Amino acid sequence: MQRFTPCLGVIIGNRDFFPDKLVGEARADLTKLFKELGIDAVMLSPEETKLGGVETHADARKCAELFRRHRDRINGVLVCLPNFGDEKGVADTLKLSELRVPVLVQGYPDELDKLDVVRRRDSFCGKISACNNLRQAGIPYTLTTKHVVHPFDASFRADLSRFLAVCRVVAGLRHARLGAVGARPGAFNTVRYSEKILERSGISVTTIDLSEILGQAAKLGETHARVTAKVDEIRAYANATAVPPAKLVQMARLGVALDDYVAANQLDATAIQCWNSLQQNHGCNVCTSMSMMSQAMLPSACEVDVTGVLTMYAMQLASGSPSALVDWNNNYGADDDKCVLFHCGNWAKSFLPDIKVLNAPILGSTLGIENTYGALDGRTPASPLTYGRISTDDTAGKIRVYVGEGALTNDELKTFGNRAVAHVPKLQKLMRYICREGFEHHVVMNASRTADVLAEACERYLGWSVYHHERAEE
């Protein structure tokens, strides 16, 4: 599983008939800011080019070579324009480096009392020229909230934080390794997907028959050190006092086998066949194991929903916090902008302050309630909400995404399982879009406000088709 260390390549643009000293000042500003924020930088030194800036094609070649030497570290590139800059130098550096990472373009603001020849910047104009050249070269880029902004401005710090999140999502998804455990439930055509379309974006899927996992679990005796340790881990993780000891052992055996599968294949996330075979052939639910993996930032989705768990992983990368796969499950009375989110349940415990390990009443009605221990019960309280879904459109040969934001609320909700009430602006419009476009009934939630990060990463840098529901006006 890839770990993200913030490291940006930096291109400081320069143009010879503007004040050179501005390049050195920008380098000092960025060095100070990056140190405060814990960001590593790869940039030219003043000994390699004039003040460490990029102006000529020779400068661009030096900067590109520097970037290539550090390509395994660099997550994104910041283009800094302390003056008008040389747009060809910026574009040439990025073309020659062949990094294929997100690019943020920033220009310094002028001051009204410093518009003379020796102090003017003209970055306002130069940024337009740089972006024009990047567009011509087919190099995608991200813009700051303000057209020109000083690096120490609060809005730029926020822009930089969002940009680093975009870098995390792009880097993570381009190398994602997903595990598919078992066949999808026979009744669930909705979770079908295309491995080949995912592979085009660098996303690989490692499959395993559920019988292999159950066979490995069955080989573990109840006194095996790893089994007893996993039982202790489950008890420390959630209130499991209602679970019979024999069922805890079954859950632990399954958890150990899954841990081994994830580790052996260096997986970032898993999607698991959670019914009916598990209950019929192993005698428990896998929900608790999935919750524990998701809480440990190894997201796991039920019903072999591979693109669902890919969405969980994307949201986790964007926010730095666990995600959960949920059903768009029920209307909330007569409120057109609220609905009930539900699963029976495997949500990470960060969503469930009152978490308990129980059984699954719905599955238990046909599979025997005694075979469904391991399901979680708990209510998610009020929090920010980012929701969304990644899906492969097999007939069109592309990946589609929808994302949006809302809020989880504390509205009354009397039911069981993992549950939450969501407020989504213009929910009826969203439901029409989901149904008309044929998206799955599964959606992913994350307690963050990162829809803009996901949209930017998926659309601009991964080239996927994105619908951002009720996107804020830019």
Disulfide bonds with the S-S distance in Angstrom:
none
